[in-house]
Amino acid sequence: MEKLNWDTESMSPNQYKIADYIQKNLNFVLLSTEQEISDALQISIASVSRFWRTVGYKNFKEFKTTMRKQLNISPAGKMEHIMNHVNDGEIEHHQLHLSINHLQKTIEYFSQQDFNQAIELLVKAKQLYIHAPGPSYGLAELMKYRLARFNLKISILQKGGSEILEDLIHLTKDDVVLIFGFVRLLPEAQVILKHAKEVGFKTIIITDQLVSSFTNNATVSLFASRGEMWEFHSMIGPTFLIENIIIAIGLKNKEENLERLDTLSELRGKFSNELPR
C-alpha cells in the first residue's frame, strides 16, 4: 500500500481527518467523488476541495491522476466500493467481512522495523507502564497477564486527571510507557508524552490513526485498524497486534521463557486439587 508522506504540521483537524481517510482507503478514494468523501467524513465539500492544495495538488483530479500512475486500483478496492452500497445480508457475515478487513488493513500498514523496535524497547524496559483508557483496558490486562509469565514488570496506569501525576513521578529513563491512542489522545496521554521528553523514558503508541498530530511524538507508533470514526470500533486489529507482541517477546530469551512456562505447568499439576482450573 502506498504510504503518503504529507507535511502534517500545518493541517487543521478536518484536514487530518481527510488525510487519514485517504491513507486508509486510497483505492476506494480513487473511485469516489469529493461529495462522497464529504459525506463519509461529515464535513463540507469545500473543506475537501481546499485539502488538495494543502498537500501539493491543484485539485482532486490531479491527485487521482498522480496516484493512478503510482498504483493500480485493486479488486479489493472495487469490491469495497460496491459493498459500501449494500445494506442487506446477515449481520454475522457482515461483521466477519469487517473483521477480515480490519486484519488486512493492519497487515497492509504493518512496519516490521517499527514492530522490532517496539519489541526491543519492551524487552529491555526496567518497567513497562500501560495507559489504556476505555475499551483498551482489556488489552492492557491481557498484556499484563501474558507478559508477566516472561518476568516483565508491568503496571497499568489507572488514574485519571491530575492523579496520574502520582504515577508519573516514579518513571525513570529506563522505563517504557505503552499508550493506546484510538481516534485521539486523551489529555493524560499528552502529558505522558510531554513528560517523556523531560525524563527520557521511551513511549510506544498503538493507534488507529495513520495520519495524526501525535504519532510523531512517540518513540514508536504502531497501527491497528478499528474502522472509521462513524463505524462501530472493532478491537480485532488491536488484539491481533497485541498477541503478536506477546509472542515476539516470548521468543526473546526463548529457553528461559519456556522453562518458566514448564514450571507453571508443573505447579498447576501439583496443586490441581487445591486450586482446580
Contacts in CASP RR format, 6 or more apart in sequence:
PFRMAT RR
TARGET T0000
AUTHOR 0000-0000-0000
METHOD contacts of the structure
MODEL  1
MEKLNWDTESMSPNQYKIADYIQKNLNFVLLSTEQEISDALQISIASVSR
FWRTVGYKNFKEFKTTMRKQLNISPAGKMEHIMNHVNDGEIEHHQLHLSI
NHLQKTIEYFSQQDFNQAIELLVKAKQLYIHAPGPSYGLAELMKYRLARF
NLKISILQKGGSEILEDLIHLTKDDVVLIFGFVRLLPEAQVILKHAKEVG
FKTIIITDQLVSSFTNNATVSLFASRGEMWEFHSMIGPTFLIENIIIAIG
LKNKEENLERLDTLSELRGKFSNELPR
1 26 0 8 1.000
1 108 0 8 1.000
1 109 0 8 1.000
2 26 0 8 1.000
2 67 0 8 1.000
2 70 0 8 1.000
2 71 0 8 1.000
3 23 0 8 1.000
3 109 0 8 1.000
4 19 0 8 1.000
4 22 0 8 1.000
4 23 0 8 1.000
4 26 0 8 1.000
4 55 0 8 1.000
4 211 0 8 1.000
6 19 0 8 1.000
6 55 0 8 1.000
6 211 0 8 1.000
7 55 0 8 1.000
8 16 0 8 1.000
8 19 0 8 1.000
8 211 0 8 1.000
8 212 0 8 1.000
8 213 0 8 1.000
10 54 0 8 1.000
11 19 0 8 1.000
11 54 0 8 1.000
11 213 0 8 1.000
14 41 0 8 1.000
14 43 0 8 1.000
14 47 0 8 1.000
15 47 0 8 1.000
15 51 0 8 1.000
15 54 0 8 1.000
16 211 0 8 1.000
16 212 0 8 1.000
16 213 0 8 1.000
17 41 0 8 1.000
17 43 0 8 1.000
17 229 0 8 1.000
18 37 0 8 1.000
18 41 0 8 1.000
18 43 0 8 1.000
18 47 0 8 1.000
18 48 0 8 1.000
18 51 0 8 1.000
19 51 0 8 1.000
19 55 0 8 1.000
19 211 0 8 1.000
20 209 0 8 1.000
20 210 0 8 1.000
20 211 0 8 1.000
20 212 0 8 1.000
21 29 0 8 1.000
21 37 0 8 1.000
21 40 0 8 1.000
21 41 0 8 1.000
21 228 0 8 1.000
22 29 0 8 1.000
23 210 0 8 1.000
23 211 0 8 1.000
24 105 0 8 1.000
24 210 0 8 1.000
24 225 0 8 1.000
24 227 0 8 1.000
24 228 0 8 1.000
25 80 0 8 1.000
26 67 0 8 1.000
26 71 0 8 1.000
27 71 0 8 1.000
27 73 0 8 1.000
27 74 0 8 1.000
27 76 0 8 1.000
27 77 0 8 1.000
27 78 0 8 1.000
27 80 0 8 1.000
28 77 0 8 1.000
28 80 0 8 1.000
28 81 0 8 1.000
28 84 0 8 1.000
29 37 0 8 1.000
30 64 0 8 1.000
30 67 0 8 1.000
30 68 0 8 1.000
30 73 0 8 1.000
31 73 0 8 1.000
31 77 0 8 1.000
31 78 0 8 1.000
31 81 0 8 1.000
32 40 0 8 1.000
32 81 0 8 1.000
34 45 0 8 1.000
34 48 0 8 1.000
34 49 0 8 1.000
34 60 0 8 1.000
35 45 0 8 1.000
37 48 0 8 1.000
38 44 0 8 1.000
38 45 0 8 1.000
38 47 0 8 1.000
38 48 0 8 1.000
40 228 0 8 1.000
40 230 0 8 1.000
41 48 0 8 1.000
41 229 0 8 1.000
42 230 0 8 1.000
48 60 0 8 1.000
49 59 0 8 1.000
49 60 0 8 1.000
52 58 0 8 1.000
52 59 0 8 1.000
52 60 0 8 1.000
52 62 0 8 1.000
52 63 0 8 1.000
53 59 0 8 1.000
55 63 0 8 1.000
57 63 0 8 1.000
57 66 0 8 1.000
76 104 0 8 1.000
80 101 0 8 1.000
83 97 0 8 1.000
98 227 0 8 1.000
98 231 0 8 1.000
98 234 0 8 1.000
99 234 0 8 1.000
99 236 0 8 1.000
101 225 0 8 1.000
102 224 0 8 1.000
102 225 0 8 1.000
102 226 0 8 1.000
102 227 0 8 1.000
102 234 0 8 1.000
102 236 0 8 1.000
102 237 0 8 1.000
103 225 0 8 1.000
103 236 0 8 1.000
103 237 0 8 1.000
103 240 0 8 1.000
105 225 0 8 1.000
106 223 0 8 1.000
106 224 0 8 1.000
106 225 0 8 1.000
106 237 0 8 1.000
106 240 0 8 1.000
106 241 0 8 1.000
109 210 0 8 1.000
109 223 0 8 1.000
109 225 0 8 1.000
110 223 0 8 1.000
111 222 0 8 1.000
114 220 0 8 1.000
114 221 0 8 1.000
114 222 0 8 1.000
115 222 0 8 1.000
115 244 0 8 1.000
115 245 0 8 1.000
115 248 0 8 1.000
117 219 0 8 1.000
117 220 0 8 1.000
118 204 0 8 1.000
118 220 0 8 1.000
118 222 0 8 1.000
118 245 0 8 1.000
119 245 0 8 1.000
119 248 0 8 1.000
119 249 0 8 1.000
119 252 0 8 1.000
121 176 0 8 1.000
121 202 0 8 1.000
121 204 0 8 1.000
121 219 0 8 1.000
121 220 0 8 1.000
122 128 0 8 1.000
122 147 0 8 1.000
122 152 0 8 1.000
122 176 0 8 1.000
122 178 0 8 1.000
122 204 0 8 1.000
122 245 0 8 1.000
122 249 0 8 1.000
123 249 0 8 1.000
123 252 0 8 1.000
123 253 0 8 1.000
125 152 0 8 1.000
125 174 0 8 1.000
125 175 0 8 1.000
125 176 0 8 1.000
125 202 0 8 1.000
126 153 0 8 1.000
126 172 0 8 1.000
126 174 0 8 1.000
126 175 0 8 1.000
127 153 0 8 1.000
127 154 0 8 1.000
127 155 0 8 1.000
127 174 0 8 1.000
127 175 0 8 1.000
127 176 0 8 1.000
128 147 0 8 1.000
128 152 0 8 1.000
128 153 0 8 1.000
128 154 0 8 1.000
128 155 0 8 1.000
128 175 0 8 1.000
128 176 0 8 1.000
128 177 0 8 1.000
128 178 0 8 1.000
129 154 0 8 1.000
129 155 0 8 1.000
129 156 0 8 1.000
129 157 0 8 1.000
129 167 0 8 1.000
129 171 0 8 1.000
129 175 0 8 1.000
129 176 0 8 1.000
129 177 0 8 1.000
129 178 0 8 1.000
130 140 0 8 1.000
130 143 0 8 1.000
130 144 0 8 1.000
130 154 0 8 1.000
130 155 0 8 1.000
130 156 0 8 1.000
130 157 0 8 1.000
130 177 0 8 1.000
130 178 0 8 1.000
130 179 0 8 1.000
130 180 0 8 1.000
131 157 0 8 1.000
131 177 0 8 1.000
131 178 0 8 1.000
131 179 0 8 1.000
131 180 0 8 1.000
131 188 0 8 1.000
131 189 0 8 1.000
131 192 0 8 1.000
132 138 0 8 1.000
132 139 0 8 1.000
132 140 0 8 1.000
132 156 0 8 1.000
132 157 0 8 1.000
132 180 0 8 1.000
133 180 0 8 1.000
133 181 0 8 1.000
133 186 0 8 1.000
133 188 0 8 1.000
133 189 0 8 1.000
135 233 0 8 1.000
135 235 0 8 1.000
136 180 0 8 1.000
136 181 0 8 1.000
136 182 0 8 1.000
136 235 0 8 1.000
136 238 0 8 1.000
137 156 0 8 1.000
139 180 0 8 1.000
139 235 0 8 1.000
139 238 0 8 1.000
139 239 0 8 1.000
139 242 0 8 1.000
140 156 0 8 1.000
140 180 0 8 1.000
141 156 0 8 1.000
142 239 0 8 1.000
142 242 0 8 1.000
142 246 0 8 1.000
143 154 0 8 1.000
143 178 0 8 1.000
143 242 0 8 1.000
143 245 0 8 1.000
143 246 0 8 1.000
144 154 0 8 1.000
144 156 0 8 1.000
146 246 0 8 1.000
147 154 0 8 1.000
147 246 0 8 1.000
147 249 0 8 1.000
148 154 0 8 1.000
149 257 0 8 1.000
149 260 0 8 1.000
149 261 0 8 1.000
149 264 0 8 1.000
150 249 0 8 1.000
150 250 0 8 1.000
150 253 0 8 1.000
150 257 0 8 1.000
150 260 0 8 1.000
151 256 0 8 1.000
151 260 0 8 1.000
152 249 0 8 1.000
155 167 0 8 1.000
157 164 0 8 1.000
157 167 0 8 1.000
157 177 0 8 1.000
157 188 0 8 1.000
157 192 0 8 1.000
159 166 0 8 1.000
159 167 0 8 1.000
160 188 0 8 1.000
161 187 0 8 1.000
161 188 0 8 1.000
164 188 0 8 1.000
164 191 0 8 1.000
164 192 0 8 1.000
165 191 0 8 1.000
168 191 0 8 1.000
168 192 0 8 1.000
168 195 0 8 1.000
171 177 0 8 1.000
171 195 0 8 1.000
171 199 0 8 1.000
171 201 0 8 1.000
172 199 0 8 1.000
172 201 0 8 1.000
173 199 0 8 1.000
173 200 0 8 1.000
173 201 0 8 1.000
174 201 0 8 1.000
175 201 0 8 1.000
175 202 0 8 1.000
176 201 0 8 1.000
176 202 0 8 1.000
176 203 0 8 1.000
176 204 0 8 1.000
177 192 0 8 1.000
177 196 0 8 1.000
177 201 0 8 1.000
177 202 0 8 1.000
177 203 0 8 1.000
177 204 0 8 1.000
178 203 0 8 1.000
178 204 0 8 1.000
178 205 0 8 1.000
178 206 0 8 1.000
179 185 0 8 1.000
179 189 0 8 1.000
179 192 0 8 1.000
179 193 0 8 1.000
179 203 0 8 1.000
179 204 0 8 1.000
179 205 0 8 1.000
179 206 0 8 1.000
179 218 0 8 1.000
180 205 0 8 1.000
180 206 0 8 1.000
180 207 0 8 1.000
180 238 0 8 1.000
181 189 0 8 1.000
181 205 0 8 1.000
181 206 0 8 1.000
181 207 0 8 1.000
181 208 0 8 1.000
181 209 0 8 1.000
181 214 0 8 1.000
182 207 0 8 1.000
182 208 0 8 1.000
182 209 0 8 1.000
182 226 0 8 1.000
182 233 0 8 1.000
182 238 0 8 1.000
183 208 0 8 1.000
183 209 0 8 1.000
183 229 0 8 1.000
183 233 0 8 1.000
184 212 0 8 1.000
185 193 0 8 1.000
185 214 0 8 1.000
189 214 0 8 1.000
190 214 0 8 1.000
192 203 0 8 1.000
193 203 0 8 1.000
193 214 0 8 1.000
193 217 0 8 1.000
193 218 0 8 1.000
196 202 0 8 1.000
196 203 0 8 1.000
196 219 0 8 1.000
202 219 0 8 1.000
202 220 0 8 1.000
203 217 0 8 1.000
203 218 0 8 1.000
203 219 0 8 1.000
203 220 0 8 1.000
204 218 0 8 1.000
204 219 0 8 1.000
204 220 0 8 1.000
204 221 0 8 1.000
204 222 0 8 1.000
205 214 0 8 1.000
205 215 0 8 1.000
205 218 0 8 1.000
205 220 0 8 1.000
205 221 0 8 1.000
205 222 0 8 1.000
206 222 0 8 1.000
206 224 0 8 1.000
206 238 0 8 1.000
206 241 0 8 1.000
206 242 0 8 1.000
207 214 0 8 1.000
207 215 0 8 1.000
207 221 0 8 1.000
207 222 0 8 1.000
207 223 0 8 1.000
207 224 0 8 1.000
208 223 0 8 1.000
208 224 0 8 1.000
208 225 0 8 1.000
208 226 0 8 1.000
208 227 0 8 1.000
208 233 0 8 1.000
208 238 0 8 1.000
209 215 0 8 1.000
209 223 0 8 1.000
210 223 0 8 1.000
215 221 0 8 1.000
222 241 0 8 1.000
224 237 0 8 1.000
224 238 0 8 1.000
224 240 0 8 1.000
224 241 0 8 1.000
225 237 0 8 1.000
226 233 0 8 1.000
226 234 0 8 1.000
226 235 0 8 1.000
226 237 0 8 1.000
226 238 0 8 1.000
227 233 0 8 1.000
227 234 0 8 1.000
250 257 0 8 1.000
251 257 0 8 1.000
268 275 0 8 1.000
268 277 0 8 1.000
END
